[in-house]
Amino acid sequence: MSDFRLEAAILAAGFGTRMFSPIPKMLSKILGDPLVRYPFEALSAMSSPPGKTYAVAGRDSIAHALPESVVWIQQKQMDGTLGAVEAVVLSPDWISGDATHLLVVNGDAPLLSGDLLDDFLGKSMASGVDMAIGTSTLDEPGRYGRVIRDRSGVSMIKEYVDLSLEEKAIQEINAGIYLFSREVLKTFLPKVLPHPEKKERFLTTVVELVREAGGEVGGIVLSPDVVLGVNTQEELSYASGLLKNRINKKHMASGVTFWDPASTYVGPRVRIGPGTILFPGVILEGDVVLSERTHVGAGSHLTDVHSGPDVTIRDYCVISGSRIEAAAIIGPFAHIRPDSHVGPTAHVGNFVELKKTSLGEGAKANHLAYLGDAEIGAGSNIGAGTITCNYDGVGKHKTVLGKNVFVGSDTQFVAPLKVGDGAVIAAGSTITEDVPPDSLALSRTSQENRDGAAIRYRERLLAAKREHQVAPGGQGG
């Protein structure tokens, strides 16, 4: 196979009308990732990934769902699966390229894996056929097209509307995975005519044309669950359940503890170190990396988060697009928004929100605070009720606190400003100017104690209450 060069195509141009949703089918999410991302990840996980991957889209804009390395092709004429592959074959990238074979997969097949595609490719090439298709056997094949075989292999794939009564009893179906040589695509794609009833050109017609020309078509039988397609919301939910169980079992086999796997949702790109414990109701999606011995509390939701070892995330925290360093403690009920960084052994406590903020090593914000567009130095302590006033109605501004700064409760920092190392901010202060290192800053008014004033105050209130009760129309009680 020294002259074998593979490229791949993901067919993602279908309308998805049976989803009954304004969201394009290929962008429907399973465990946090769009449907079309799954076949791409399977292709990327092959032992020798395709040199180039094409994605064929229809009227919907879905390019943001896949990496920039993917070659996007717009299928201008919605002419079935054949029209999608034809769009690839007529593209400048394919024409000018040197690929010998094209591997075709459906964009709505979330259970594909690199191992399965490796197996399909290996068996296809070993059989020496001119073209290969993936097939599956279903107890109830329903309205799927059927695979018709003879002594030489697959002779045709018949659409349901063309099946005889006997052929409807066949349980082997087309699984939607194809391997074509460049020569087969060049020779037979232009010869496919529209189906007389459906008025579409079907990619499966190439099977008959290859056989009529004396070629061989191999049928590689695959697991039904692995090649499951998604066309309805019910099928989306079913596929999500299968994928969730597969992913959770993989992590458990690698030393991750799930208190309740049934209620824990882990996305396909999540990486988890051994010794990690996930409590019930945890959701991990996107590019999440949890190092060893991380504890994630019940009901917490992490998206695109990287954490170091021995991190504790307590119950009901929402964290996205951020990094948490070793032995930090988060929560409960903390909200860490994108572009935040929590340093080693730092604490972010209950009802604390970070937005584009960094906490240095050992810094603490343990209670009821909003820190936005801020840089908090190592060892600093943020009192309860502290707010960085980062937005002036037009732009965002930064607050910078040095090392070992002590901030008293109920403090407002009106950005932009800087506070030097070792400074102390008195409780209840509104800080509008820079504070030098090791300075004490306070801005509240002086306290005044008036002897006996509380007694006189209560007497006035009681007198007013009695007067109201005896006035005409007044009500007692």
PLY file of the C-alpha trace (Angstrom):
ply
format ascii 1.0
element vertex 477
property float x
property float y
property float z
element edge 476
property int vertex1
property int vertex2
end_header
0.00 0.00 0.00
2.98 2.31 -0.51
1.09 4.18 -3.24
-2.11 4.40 -1.16
-3.06 7.98 -0.25
-6.35 8.55 1.56
-8.60 11.58 1.83
-12.03 11.66 3.47
-15.38 13.37 3.01
-18.05 14.07 5.62
-21.51 14.39 4.12
-23.26 17.13 6.11
-25.65 18.75 3.65
-28.96 17.17 4.70
-31.87 19.41 5.71
-32.78 17.44 8.85
-36.48 18.18 8.44
-37.49 15.34 10.78
-35.67 17.05 13.66
-38.40 19.75 13.69
-35.90 22.28 15.03
-34.62 25.66 13.82
-31.12 24.44 14.71
-29.41 22.75 11.72
-29.24 19.01 12.32
-25.45 18.90 12.05
-25.19 21.48 14.84
-27.47 19.56 17.20
-25.38 18.78 20.24
-24.56 15.48 21.90
-22.68 15.78 25.19
-21.71 19.34 24.31
-20.28 18.74 20.82
-22.14 19.26 17.54
-23.23 16.13 15.70
-20.89 16.73 12.75
-17.86 16.88 15.05
-18.08 13.18 15.91
-17.24 11.69 12.48
-14.43 14.23 12.17
-12.94 13.08 15.49
-13.28 9.45 14.37
-11.35 10.19 11.16
-8.70 12.04 13.16
-8.34 9.07 15.54
-7.47 6.60 12.75
-4.01 5.04 12.96
-3.17 6.87 9.71
-5.62 9.79 9.46
-6.67 11.04 6.01
-4.30 13.54 4.47
-7.21 15.91 3.93
-10.81 15.96 5.14
-13.64 17.57 3.18
-17.01 18.51 4.67
-19.94 19.04 2.33
-22.56 21.49 3.59
-25.89 22.54 2.13
-27.80 25.74 2.83
-26.81 25.91 6.52
-23.62 27.59 7.69
-21.91 25.07 9.94
-18.23 25.69 9.18
-17.53 26.90 12.75
-18.30 23.41 14.06
-15.04 21.93 12.72
-11.37 23.00 12.77
-9.99 25.32 10.10
-8.01 22.46 8.55
-11.24 21.01 7.11
-11.94 21.87 3.46
-15.54 23.08 3.29
-17.50 22.56 0.10
-20.93 24.02 -0.55
-23.34 21.63 -2.24
-25.20 24.13 -4.39
-27.51 21.58 -5.99
-29.20 19.39 -3.37
-29.00 16.18 -5.36
-28.75 13.48 -2.73
-25.62 11.78 -1.44
-24.18 11.46 -4.92
-24.37 15.22 -5.40
-22.39 15.70 -2.20
-19.59 13.35 -3.26
-19.64 14.86 -6.74
-19.08 18.29 -5.18
-15.89 16.92 -3.60
-14.68 15.26 -6.81
-15.20 18.48 -8.79
-13.46 20.67 -6.20
-10.04 22.20 -6.99
-8.48 20.51 -3.94
-9.46 17.02 -5.11
-8.63 17.66 -8.76
-5.17 19.04 -8.00
-4.46 16.50 -5.25
-2.83 13.09 -5.45
-5.15 11.03 -3.26
-5.77 7.51 -4.57
-8.88 6.83 -2.47
-11.77 8.68 -0.85
-13.34 7.48 2.40
-16.92 8.77 2.73
-18.85 8.95 6.02
-22.13 10.55 7.06
-22.09 13.65 9.22
-24.90 12.35 11.44
-23.07 9.22 12.69
-21.87 10.15 16.21
-20.83 6.63 17.25
-18.13 6.18 14.62
-14.66 5.53 16.01
-11.14 5.51 14.70
-10.83 1.80 15.44
-13.95 1.00 13.41
-12.74 3.04 10.43
-9.31 1.39 10.65
-10.99 -2.02 10.60
-13.21 -1.06 7.66
-10.29 0.34 5.68
-8.03 -2.62 6.41
-10.59 -5.21 5.37
-11.56 -3.22 2.29
-7.98 -2.97 1.04
-7.17 -6.57 1.91
-10.11 -7.83 -0.16
-8.77 -6.15 -3.29
-12.21 -4.91 -4.38
-12.82 -1.87 -6.56
-15.21 -0.32 -4.07
-16.32 -1.13 -0.50
-19.32 -0.23 1.62
-20.08 -0.65 5.29
-23.20 -2.63 6.14
-25.14 -3.59 9.26
-27.77 -6.15 10.14
-30.92 -4.96 11.90
-33.73 -7.04 13.39
-36.18 -4.43 12.12
-34.59 -2.68 9.12
-37.72 -0.63 8.46
-37.46 1.70 5.46
-33.70 1.45 5.06
-32.34 0.41 1.68
-31.28 -3.25 1.57
-27.94 -4.78 0.60
-28.36 -7.38 -2.14
-25.56 -9.95 -2.41
-24.53 -12.67 -4.82
-21.57 -15.04 -4.96
-19.20 -12.23 -5.95
-20.14 -9.91 -3.11
-22.52 -6.94 -3.02
-24.44 -6.69 -6.28
-26.65 -3.68 -5.48
-28.24 -1.56 -2.80
-31.97 -1.17 -3.32
-34.01 1.72 -2.03
-37.03 0.74 0.06
-39.51 1.88 -2.59
-37.92 -0.53 -5.09
-37.93 -3.63 -2.86
-39.98 -6.72 -3.61
-41.86 -8.41 -0.79
-39.08 -11.01 -0.48
-36.36 -8.38 -0.49
-38.05 -6.51 2.36
-37.25 -9.53 4.54
-33.50 -8.89 4.07
-31.99 -7.51 7.28
-28.68 -6.22 5.93
-28.69 -2.46 5.33
-26.32 0.19 3.99
-24.42 1.74 6.93
-23.37 4.85 5.00
-19.59 4.28 4.91
-17.88 4.02 1.50
-14.38 3.59 0.10
-13.87 4.63 -3.53
-10.77 4.61 -5.66
-10.16 7.76 -7.64
-10.67 5.77 -10.84
-14.11 4.51 -9.74
-15.24 8.04 -8.90
-13.97 9.41 -12.21
-15.53 6.64 -14.28
-18.90 5.98 -12.69
-20.14 9.10 -10.91
-21.05 10.86 -14.20
-23.08 7.83 -15.29
-25.57 7.85 -12.41
-29.09 8.86 -13.43
-31.85 10.23 -11.16
-34.14 7.75 -9.42
-37.39 7.58 -11.44
-39.63 8.30 -8.42
-37.47 10.28 -5.98
-35.80 12.32 -8.74
-32.49 12.16 -6.84
-29.19 10.61 -7.85
-28.12 8.06 -5.27
-24.52 7.23 -4.43
-25.57 3.61 -3.99
-26.24 3.35 -7.74
-22.46 3.29 -8.24
-22.51 -0.26 -6.80
-24.55 -1.54 -9.74
-22.46 0.32 -12.29
-19.21 -1.11 -10.92
-20.65 -4.63 -10.97
-22.03 -4.24 -14.49
-18.53 -3.21 -15.61
-17.08 -6.41 -14.16
-15.75 -4.92 -10.93
-16.16 -6.17 -7.36
-17.85 -4.42 -4.45
-17.07 -5.53 -0.91
-19.55 -5.34 1.94
-17.91 -4.98 5.37
-20.38 -5.85 8.15
-20.26 -3.42 11.09
-22.05 -3.16 14.45
-25.51 -1.52 14.13
-24.99 0.76 17.14
-21.65 2.02 15.92
-23.03 3.20 12.59
-26.30 4.56 13.97
-27.53 7.64 12.10
-29.51 10.50 13.63
-32.59 11.83 11.86
-35.00 12.58 14.73
-34.85 14.01 18.24
-35.56 10.54 19.62
-32.59 9.10 17.71
-30.43 12.00 18.94
-31.35 11.17 22.53
-30.76 7.44 21.99
-27.33 8.05 20.45
-26.47 10.39 23.33
-27.24 7.64 25.84
-25.10 5.07 24.02
-22.23 7.52 23.67
-22.44 8.60 27.32
-22.17 5.00 28.51
-19.23 4.31 26.18
-17.31 7.40 27.35
-18.01 6.86 31.05
-16.85 3.22 30.90
-13.63 4.29 29.18
-12.83 6.74 32.00
-13.77 4.27 34.73
-11.35 1.77 33.17
-8.66 4.45 33.53
-9.17 5.00 37.26
-11.89 7.66 37.40
-14.63 7.26 40.03
-18.23 8.05 39.06
-20.61 8.23 42.00
-23.54 7.91 39.62
-22.62 7.25 35.96
-26.26 7.52 34.91
-26.42 11.21 35.88
-22.88 12.20 34.84
-22.29 13.59 31.34
-18.76 13.65 29.91
-18.01 14.92 26.41
-15.89 13.02 23.88
-12.90 15.39 24.03
-12.66 15.40 27.84
-9.46 14.04 29.40
-9.48 12.94 33.05
-6.59 11.83 35.25
-6.74 8.77 37.54
-7.98 9.25 41.07
-10.49 11.87 40.00
-13.97 11.67 41.55
-17.07 12.91 39.74
-20.14 13.39 41.90
-23.75 13.04 40.63
-25.03 15.56 38.11
-21.61 16.66 36.81
-21.43 17.91 33.20
-18.06 18.13 31.43
-18.08 19.39 27.85
-15.72 20.70 25.22
-11.98 20.79 25.80
-11.89 19.83 29.48
-8.68 18.47 31.03
-8.82 17.33 34.68
-5.51 16.24 36.16
-5.20 13.43 38.67
-7.10 13.49 41.96
-9.52 16.23 40.97
-12.84 16.27 42.86
-15.83 17.73 41.01
-18.87 18.24 43.23
-22.50 17.50 42.51
-24.23 19.58 39.85
-21.09 21.34 38.62
-20.83 22.24 34.92
-17.40 22.67 33.30
-16.81 23.78 29.70
-13.32 24.16 28.18
-11.58 24.04 31.57
-8.05 22.87 32.34
-7.21 21.99 35.93
-4.06 20.87 37.69
-3.78 17.99 40.18
-5.57 17.87 43.54
-8.10 20.57 42.62
-11.38 20.58 44.55
-14.47 21.93 42.80
-17.33 21.87 45.27
-21.02 21.49 44.51
-22.89 23.56 41.91
-20.08 25.52 40.30
-20.18 26.80 36.70
-16.75 27.20 35.10
-15.95 27.92 31.45
-12.91 28.79 29.36
-10.55 28.99 32.32
-7.54 27.37 33.98
-7.31 26.18 37.58
-3.92 25.32 39.05
-2.90 22.62 41.51
-4.68 22.29 44.86
-7.01 25.22 44.27
-10.43 25.10 45.91
-13.53 26.34 44.08
-17.05 26.81 45.39
-19.62 25.84 46.31
-21.86 27.95 44.04
-18.99 29.75 42.28
-19.13 31.12 38.74
-15.85 31.38 36.83
-16.28 32.93 33.39
-13.92 32.70 30.38
-10.29 33.83 30.40
-9.91 33.45 34.14
-6.95 31.85 35.89
-6.96 30.50 39.44
-3.45 29.97 40.77
-2.09 27.13 42.92
-3.81 26.74 46.34
-6.03 29.76 45.64
-9.62 29.79 46.92
-12.77 30.95 45.10
-15.63 30.59 47.54
-19.40 30.54 47.60
-21.23 33.08 45.42
-18.01 34.49 43.99
-17.90 35.37 40.29
-14.71 35.77 38.27
-14.65 37.22 34.77
-11.36 37.53 32.88
-9.59 37.55 36.23
-6.44 35.92 37.59
-5.86 34.96 41.23
-2.24 34.44 42.22
-0.92 31.58 44.30
-2.73 31.30 47.63
-5.02 34.26 46.95
-8.50 34.00 48.46
-11.93 35.34 47.58
-14.08 33.24 49.85
-17.47 34.97 49.93
-19.91 37.00 47.85
-17.66 38.92 45.45
-17.50 40.01 41.81
-14.01 40.26 40.32
-14.05 41.27 36.68
-11.07 42.26 34.49
-8.83 41.95 37.53
-5.39 40.70 38.47
-5.08 39.61 42.10
-1.55 39.02 43.42
-0.34 35.98 45.35
-1.44 35.77 48.97
-4.03 38.54 48.71
-7.32 38.23 50.59
-10.58 39.59 49.16
-13.28 40.35 51.73
-16.96 39.52 51.35
-18.97 41.91 49.20
-15.96 43.19 47.21
-16.67 44.41 43.68
-14.41 45.56 40.87
-16.35 48.25 39.02
-14.84 47.41 35.65
-17.42 48.90 33.26
-18.06 52.63 32.88
-20.88 52.29 30.37
-18.55 52.43 27.37
-15.48 50.31 28.00
-13.99 47.73 30.38
-11.11 48.66 32.68
-8.65 46.64 34.74
-8.02 46.44 38.47
-4.56 45.24 39.55
-3.86 44.21 43.14
-0.31 43.34 44.16
0.86 40.57 46.46
-0.45 40.11 50.02
-3.08 42.82 49.72
-5.83 42.69 52.36
-9.23 43.92 51.18
-11.90 44.54 53.80
-15.53 43.61 53.27
-17.88 45.69 51.11
-15.14 47.36 49.08
-15.60 48.79 45.58
-12.64 49.26 43.24
-13.51 51.80 40.51
-11.22 50.77 37.64
-8.76 51.49 36.21
-6.50 51.44 39.24
-3.58 49.65 40.91
-3.01 48.62 44.51
0.56 47.99 45.60
1.98 44.98 47.46
1.04 44.68 51.12
-1.61 47.40 51.04
-4.66 47.24 53.32
-8.08 48.44 52.15
-10.46 49.31 54.96
-13.91 47.73 54.93
-16.66 49.73 53.26
-14.30 51.79 51.10
-14.80 52.98 47.55
-11.34 53.12 45.98
-11.01 55.43 43.00
-7.25 56.10 42.96
-4.08 54.01 43.00
-2.91 52.79 46.41
0.87 52.71 47.12
2.50 49.55 48.56
2.03 48.93 52.30
-0.49 51.78 52.56
-3.82 51.80 54.38
-6.60 53.12 52.17
-10.04 54.09 53.49
-12.75 56.30 52.06
-15.75 55.94 54.35
-17.07 58.82 56.48
-16.10 59.09 60.14
-18.29 57.25 62.64
-20.31 59.32 65.14
-21.85 57.85 68.36
-24.68 59.89 69.98
-25.43 58.90 73.58
-29.11 58.08 74.23
-30.13 58.81 70.65
-31.40 55.25 70.15
-33.91 55.64 73.02
-35.24 58.91 71.63
-35.46 57.35 68.16
-37.62 54.45 69.40
-39.88 56.80 71.38
-40.57 58.85 68.23
-41.47 55.71 66.28
-43.84 54.45 69.01
-45.54 57.85 69.31
-46.13 57.99 65.58
-47.57 54.46 65.63
-50.03 55.33 68.47
-51.14 58.49 66.68
-51.87 56.47 63.52
-53.94 53.89 65.47
-56.31 56.46 67.07
-56.75 58.67 64.00
-60.09 58.40 62.09
-59.92 55.43 59.75
-56.87 54.05 61.55
-56.68 50.31 62.10
-55.33 48.61 65.15
-53.31 45.44 65.33
0 1
1 2
2 3
3 4
4 5
5 6
6 7
7 8
8 9
9 10
10 11
11 12
12 13
13 14
14 15
15 16
16 17
17 18
18 19
19 20
20 21
21 22
22 23
23 24
24 25
25 26
26 27
27 28
28 29
29 30
30 31
31 32
32 33
33 34
34 35
35 36
36 37
37 38
38 39
39 40
40 41
41 42
42 43
43 44
44 45
45 46
46 47
47 48
48 49
49 50
50 51
51 52
52 53
53 54
54 55
55 56
56 57
57 58
58 59
59 60
60 61
61 62
62 63
63 64
64 65
65 66
66 67
67 68
68 69
69 70
70 71
71 72
72 73
73 74
74 75
75 76
76 77
77 78
78 79
79 80
80 81
81 82
82 83
83 84
84 85
85 86
86 87
87 88
88 89
89 90
90 91
91 92
92 93
93 94
94 95
95 96
96 97
97 98
98 99
99 100
100 101
101 102
102 103
103 104
104 105
105 106
106 107
107 108
108 109
109 110
110 111
111 112
112 113
113 114
114 115
115 116
116 117
117 118
118 119
119 120
120 121
121 122
122 123
123 124
124 125
125 126
126 127
127 128
128 129
129 130
130 131
131 132
132 133
133 134
134 135
135 136
136 137
137 138
138 139
139 140
140 141
141 142
142 143
143 144
144 145
145 146
146 147
147 148
148 149
149 150
150 151
151 152
152 153
153 154
154 155
155 156
156 157
157 158
158 159
159 160
160 161
161 162
162 163
163 164
164 165
165 166
166 167
167 168
168 169
169 170
170 171
171 172
172 173
173 174
174 175
175 176
176 177
177 178
178 179
179 180
180 181
181 182
182 183
183 184
184 185
185 186
186 187
187 188
188 189
189 190
190 191
191 192
192 193
193 194
194 195
195 196
196 197
197 198
198 199
199 200
200 201
201 202
202 203
203 204
204 205
205 206
206 207
207 208
208 209
209 210
210 211
211 212
212 213
213 214
214 215
215 216
216 217
217 218
218 219
219 220
220 221
221 222
222 223
223 224
224 225
225 226
226 227
227 228
228 229
229 230
230 231
231 232
232 233
233 234
234 235
235 236
236 237
237 238
238 239
239 240
240 241
241 242
242 243
243 244
244 245
245 246
246 247
247 248
248 249
249 250
250 251
251 252
252 253
253 254
254 255
255 256
256 257
257 258
258 259
259 260
260 261
261 262
262 263
263 264
264 265
265 266
266 267
267 268
268 269
269 270
270 271
271 272
272 273
273 274
274 275
275 276
276 277
277 278
278 279
279 280
280 281
281 282
282 283
283 284
284 285
285 286
286 287
287 288
288 289
289 290
290 291
291 292
292 293
293 294
294 295
295 296
296 297
297 298
298 299
299 300
300 301
301 302
302 303
303 304
304 305
305 306
306 307
307 308
308 309
309 310
310 311
311 312
312 313
313 314
314 315
315 316
316 317
317 318
318 319
319 320
320 321
321 322
322 323
323 324
324 325
325 326
326 327
327 328
328 329
329 330
330 331
331 332
332 333
333 334
334 335
335 336
336 337
337 338
338 339
339 340
340 341
341 342
342 343
343 344
344 345
345 346
346 347
347 348
348 349
349 350
350 351
351 352
352 353
353 354
354 355
355 356
356 357
357 358
358 359
359 360
360 361
361 362
362 363
363 364
364 365
365 366
366 367
367 368
368 369
369 370
370 371
371 372
372 373
373 374
374 375
375 376
376 377
377 378
378 379
379 380
380 381
381 382
382 383
383 384
384 385
385 386
386 387
387 388
388 389
389 390
390 391
391 392
392 393
393 394
394 395
395 396
396 397
397 398
398 399
399 400
400 401
401 402
402 403
403 404
404 405
405 406
406 407
407 408
408 409
409 410
410 411
411 412
412 413
413 414
414 415
415 416
416 417
417 418
418 419
419 420
420 421
421 422
422 423
423 424
424 425
425 426
426 427
427 428
428 429
429 430
430 431
431 432
432 433
433 434
434 435
435 436
436 437
437 438
438 439
439 440
440 441
441 442
442 443
443 444
444 445
445 446
446 447
447 448
448 449
449 450
450 451
451 452
452 453
453 454
454 455
455 456
456 457
457 458
458 459
459 460
460 461
461 462
462 463
463 464
464 465
465 466
466 467
467 468
468 469
469 470
470 471
471 472
472 473
473 474
474 475
475 476
